[in-house]
Amino acid sequence: MYKPQAIIFDLDGVLTDTSEYHYQAWKHLADDEGISFTHEENDAHLRGVGRRESLTYLLKGRAVSATQQTEMMERKNRYYNDLIKQMTPNEIIDGGIQLLQEIRAAGIKTAIASASKNCMIVLELLDLVRYFDGIADGYSVVHGKPAPDVFVYAAGTVRVPVSACLGVEDADAGIEAIKAAGMIALGIGPRERFQQADKVLPTLARQHLQDILD
């Protein structure tokens, strides 16, 4: 059985599902601006990508100044932060804590590689910080997914070569980033979502280390 030295997880949509909160925040902004925006668009175009790229899609070619773009991103973030204040450890996937404990008990390092600048807030609300040996988030690198930078940075935090890491993602842009970093890639979600994943599981809920590595 394949055994990596480190397993590096995306957070949103993998260990907890904040994607609905992101959608609601972007939808609120779109409604403010009189822009049509649907759940389907969110899943197809915004999943796993950074705030600026998401705004670019949302605007759909509408010309706005750099100052307006910054204000819109800050407004979306305020909406999102208001929504996530209600998060509790109950929003961790079923069996998620046990899986992280099992991974570390097997001598495998754990790290987070999230595009979100709110990653630490969410980890603290979920009481998950203590289960990770390293954390990389939207503040850690300049270039977001699908660039490999955040996964490479996360590997550096646990001092493991990228070739000895397994990356776990729910977005195709994230899988692209994992592969570009030189890691094995595990996709979480429907198989048709992923182009390059080495393995796909519908969810991490109630999974064990052996399920991930087989």
N, C-alpha and C positions, 0 to 999 in steps of 0.2 A: 504494500500500500504506500502511495506517495505521502511523504511527510515533509511539509515545509518547515523552515526555521521561524517564520513569522506569518501570521494571517492578518491582512490589513482590510478593514471594513469601511465602506461608506456607511453613513449613519442614517440619513433620511431614506425611508423605504426599504431598509435592510434590517436594522435592529429596532426601529420604531417607524411609525408611519406619520411623518409630519407633512407629507406631500399634500394632504387635504388642506392643511393650514396655509401652505404656500399658495395653493390654488385660490383659496378664499381671499388671501391678501392681494394677489394679482387681479382677481376678479373685481375686488373693491376698487382698485386703482383704475381698471379698465372702465368700470361703471362711472367713476368720477369724470373720466375723460371722454365718455361717450363712444367707447370702442367696444365692438363685439368680441367676446372671448369665452370659449367653451372649455368644459372638462377635457374633451377630446384633444383640443389644441394644447392644453396644458400637458397632457400625458405624452403627446407626440413631439412637442418642441421645447418644453421647458424643463422636463425631468432631467436632473443631473447636471444642468448647466448653470453658470454663474448669473449674478443679478443683472449685470450690464447686457449680456447676451440675451437674457430673458426679456429685458425691456426693449431691446432692438426688435425682437420678434413681435412683441405686444404692440409696438407702435406701427408696424406694418407699413413702413415707408413714410410715415408722417414726419415732417421736418420739425424738430424742436432743438433749441439751443443746448449747449453743454450744461448750462446752469439749470435749465428746466429738467434735463435728464437726471442730474444729481438730485434735484428736489423730488422727482418722481420715485427714484430708487429709495430715498430716505423715507418717503411717505409709505411706500410698500413695506419697508422694513418696520415702520411703526405699527402698521396694521398687523403684520406677522407677529411682532413681539407681544402685542396686546392679546393675540389669540393663543400663543404658546404659554402664557403665564399660568394657564389652567392645567398644564401638563403635569402628570405624576408618574412615579415608577410603574403604575398599572398600564402605561402605554408602551412599555417594552414588549416586544414580541413574546408570545408564550414559550417559556423554556429558554429565553435568551440569556439570562444570568447563568443558568446551569451549563449552557453551551460554552460561554466565556470561561467559566471555572474549569470545565473539562479540558479546554484548549490549553490553559495555563498549567494545569496539573500534568499535562503531557509534555511539558517543557517547551511549548511553542509560544513565542512572543505574540502579543496582540497590539494592534495600533488602529487608529482612526485616520481616514483620509477623506475629509469632507470639503465640498466646495463652499459650504455655508460659513458666513462670518458669525452666525449665531450658534455654531456648533457647541461651544463650551457652555453656553446658557442651557441648551437642550440637555447636554450630558449631565450638568449639575441638577437640573430639574428631575431627570430620570435616575439620579444617584448612580451613574455609571462610570464616573471618572476613574474610580479605584480599580476598575477591571481592565484598564489599558496601560501598556508600558510606554506608549507614545501617542501623541495627538497632533495631527496636521489639519489645518482648517483654511478657510478663505483668506486669513491674514498671513498664512505661512509662505505663500508663493504669489508670483505676479500673474502667471498664466494658468487659468483654470482648465478643467476637463473640456475637451478631450486631450489637451496637452498632458504629458505624463508627470508633470512636476510635483503635484501634491502626493502622488504615490511614491515617487522617488524620495521626497522629503520625509514621508512617514517611515519608509524603510531606514532612512538615516537616523531617525529618532530612536529606533530600536537596534541600530548597528548591525543590520542584517543585509547582505547583498541582495539586490533586486531579484537575481536569478533564483534565490532561495525563498521568495515570498509568494504567497497566494493572495490575490486581490478579490474582494467580494463587492459586487455592485448590482444595483437594480436598474441602471440606465445604460443604454448603448454607448453614450458618450463616455461613461465611466469605464466600461469594458474596453473601449478604444484606448483610453488613458492607461489602463492596466497593461494591455498588450504592448503599447508603445514604451512602457517602462521596463519591459522584459520579464514580466511576471506571468504566472499561470492565472487565468481569469475564471471566476465562478459568477455566473449571472443568476440573479434572483428575480423571478417573474415569469411571464409567458415566453416560451422558447422563441416565438416569432419576433420578439422584441430585439433579439441579440444577433449580431452578424459574426462576431469573432470569439464568443465565449467558448472556453474549453469544456465547460460543463454548465448545465442549467438546472436549478431547482425552483419549483414554483414559489416556495417560501422558506425562510430559515426557521420558522416557528416549529417547535417540537422536533428539531433536528439534532443529531449528535455529531461529534467529531468524525466518526467513521462515515456517516452519510455524506459529509462534505468532501472527504478525502478519497473515497472509493472511486 
